[in-house]
Structure formats: C-alpha cells, structure tokens
Amino acid sequence: MCALGRGRPKTGKPPHRPGVYALVDPTTGDWDYVGETSDLSARRSQHSQDKGRNRDFVFYETDGRSTPRSRRDYEKQCIDKYSPPLNQRAGGAGRYPD
C-alpha cells in the first residue's frame, strides 16, 4: 500500500521520487495519458521530448511505503476514471507485481 497525496495533483517541477502522473490537455483539462514511475522528474523529462504535443505534467507523489504494485493499482484507478485516449492498456502494461 502507498499513501498518495490527497486532493488535486501537483504541478510544477516534480521531485526524484515515485508517483503516479498524467499528461493533461491544457486547453480542455482532459487527461490524455496516465502512468506510474519510480522517478517523476526523470519521467517528465522523457515526456517533454515528445515534440508537437503540448501537455501539462501533473503528478501525485507517493510516500516511503510505495511499491510498483501499489502505484500500478492507483494508475489503473485513474485510467478507469478518466479513460485517457493514449493509454493502450488498463494499467500496469501486463507487468507482474514486484
């Protein structure tokens, strides 16, 4: 189990910590993609290299109890809730829990 930040996702510069993130259309506010990562800052850098796509990076930082499985569980909840069009799978990408 992990404790995710409550309320709205954070914006701005993400920390080098695990979490769940979304790419959000700045015009409509729609969630286009949801993912989980062990390093939010590195993942934002990877997504910022996607040319031609202007999306906001928002995130929920996890606490020290985070595991890949707990983050994937929350990722799946977000995918179920927001139905982001760029997610090709329902969360976890078929990976086995660590």
HULINLIN-V739204 format. One record per residue. N is the residue number from 1. NEAR is the number of other ideal C-beta (glycine too) atoms within 8 Angstrom. Layout:
n=[N N]
near=[NEAR NEAR]
This chain:
n=[1 2 3 4 5 6 7 8 9 10 11 12 13 14 15 16 17 18 19 20 21 22 23 24 25 26 27 28 29 30 31 32 33 34 35 36 37 38 39 40 41 42 43 44 45 46 47 48 49 50 51 52 53 54 55 56 57 58 59 60 61 62 63 64 65 66 67 68 69 70 71 72 73 74 75 76 77 78 79 80 81 82 83 84 85 86 87 88 89 90 91 92 93 94 95 96 97 98]
near=[4 12 6 10 7 3 3 3 9 10 6 4 4 14 7 6 9 12 15 15 17 16 13 12 9 7 4 4 6 8 10 11 10 13 9 11 12 4 9 15 10 9 12 12 8 7 10 7 6 6 4 3 6 3 11 8 13 9 13 11 13 14 7 3 9 10 9 10 8 12 16 13 9 13 14 11 9 13 13 9 6 10 6 13 5 7 10 3 7 7 14 9 5 4 7 3 7 5]
